Amino acid sequence: MELIRLSSSDETLEEFSADWNSQCEKLDEDSESYGHATMPIIRDFAEKQSDSEWAIAVKGEHGFMAAAVAIKAMQKGFNGYVLRIREVTVCPLLDYGELDENTYIDTLVELLNGAIKLSESDLMASHIKLHLRSPADSAFFRTFGNTLDSKDVFAATETHGAWLVVSKAPQLQLAK
């Protein structure tokens, strides 16, 4: 799986829409109403071509597995930029249980992994905040975060309500 940017200026938004429409057809779900609260926001981000606000998606062997928005901004209480991942929506096949739980977990892990990579490249940020979809996701990421904390991978990982917050260690400064 990989995290990609969705954009109306290339084929990615069109490919994503066609894939999710096809998934909805397989499930006899109305593609116009699927994700009615989040999809307009994700499409808006894909169309506006901002340098700091992106539409993103996790793409895997079963097609597009999840979509969200990524927002790089300064936020009160944080030193440095924060990359917020919001409006997380899983694909119809996952949402309706057609794919197994391990695929769901792999999708969430790739979303976080992709966000970490984005925070190191195109959307540089010292902190990542991932808005979780459900209490079950919160329990999963709390365990995930505790494991990362025990390995000293990041400066801090915490859950606050529906948010997973990952603070990266400051970069080492080389002595001259």
N, C-alpha and C positions, 0 to 999 in steps of 0.2 A: 504494500500500500504506500501511497505517497500523498502529501498535501500539495495542492496546486491552487493558484489564483484563478478565480473565475472572472472573466472579462467579456464585455460585449464587443470589444475591438478585435477579438480573435474568435476562434471556434469554441472556446471552452464553455461559455454560458449556454450557447446553443446545444452543444453536446450534452451538457449536464441536464438541461431541460428535457431533451429528447429521451435521455436515459430514465429520468424519474417519471416521465409520462408513460413510458413503456412498462416500468415497474407497477405503476398504478393500474394500467390496463390488465396486467396479469392477475391483479388482486381484485378486479372489479371495483376499484376505488376511483372516485372523481378526481382527476389530476388538477382541476381548477381549484378545488377546495383543500387539497392536501397541503398541510403546512401553512394554512391561511394567515396565521399570525406572523410567521417568520419569513416566509418566502418573498413577500414584497420588499422587505428590508434587505434581504440578501441580493435580490435582483437590482435594487437601487444602488447598492454598493458596487455591484459588478458593472453598472452603467456609468457611474460617475468618475472613474479613473483617478481617484485620489492617491496621493503618495503615502498617506497615513491611515487610510480606511479602505480595507480590502474585503471582497467577498472571497471566501476560501472553501475548498471542498477536499474531502478525503476520497481518493480514487483507488479502487482495488480490483481484484479479479472478478467480482460480481457487479462492477460498474461503480457509480458514485455512491459512496456509503454514508456520507454525512456532508452537511454544508453549515457554514457559520459566517460571521463577520469578525474581522480582526481590526482593532482600533489601537493605534499607537498614540498615546497622549501623556501629558504630565497629569498627575493625580495627587490631590492633597494626601499627606501622610506617607508619601513615597519619595525617596531620593533617586531621581533619574526617571527615565521614561517607563511607562507601564504598557504592556501589550495585553489588551483585553480581548478575549474570545467570547462572543455573545451570540445569541440567537441560534444555538446549536440545534440542528434538526437532523435526525437520522433518516435514511432512505426508507421508502415504503416497505421494502423486503425485510429490513430489520424491525421496523415499527410494528409490522403485523406478524412477527415471529416466524417468517419463512426461512430466515437464516439463524444459525444457532447462537447461543449466548457467547461462545468464544469469539465469534466474528464481531459481535457487539463490543466486547472488551477490546479486541484488537483495533477496532475502529476508534474507540476513545483514546487508547494509548497512542495511536498514530496522530490523532488530532493534537494531543499534548506534545508529542515528539516533534510534529511539524511546527507547532507554535514556538517551541524552544529553538528550532532551527531558524525560523523567521526572526526571532529576537536576536539572533547572531548575524543576520544578514540584511535583508531588505527592510525590515521593521525593527531596527536595533532598539532594544529595551533591556533594562536591568531587572525588570519584574514581569511576570506573566500572571494574569488573572483569567481563569477559565470558569465561565458560568456553567454550572452543572444542570442537567435536565431533570434529575429526580433524586430523592433521598438515597436510593440504591447507588447511584453514581457517587454521591457524597461519601458513602461508606467505602466504596471501592477506592476512590482517590485518597481518602484519609489513610487507608492501609498502604497504598502506593506511595504517598507522601512520607509516611513514617519509615518505609523501607529506604527511600531516597535520603531522608535525614540521617538514618543510621549509617549510611555509607558515605556521608559528607559530600554528596554530589552537588548540593546547592547550599547557599547560606541559610535558607529557611524554606520549608514547605508547610503550609497551614491550610485548614479549611475554615471558612467563616460563612456560616449559613449555606447558601448555594454556590459559594465561590471556592475554588482551589487557588491558592496564591503561592507562587514559586518565586523566590528571590534568589537571583544568581549571585555567586560570590564576586566581589569586585575583581576586575582584571589586575593581574600582577603588574607592577611598575618595575621595569628593568632599570638598574642603576647605571648611570653613564660613567 
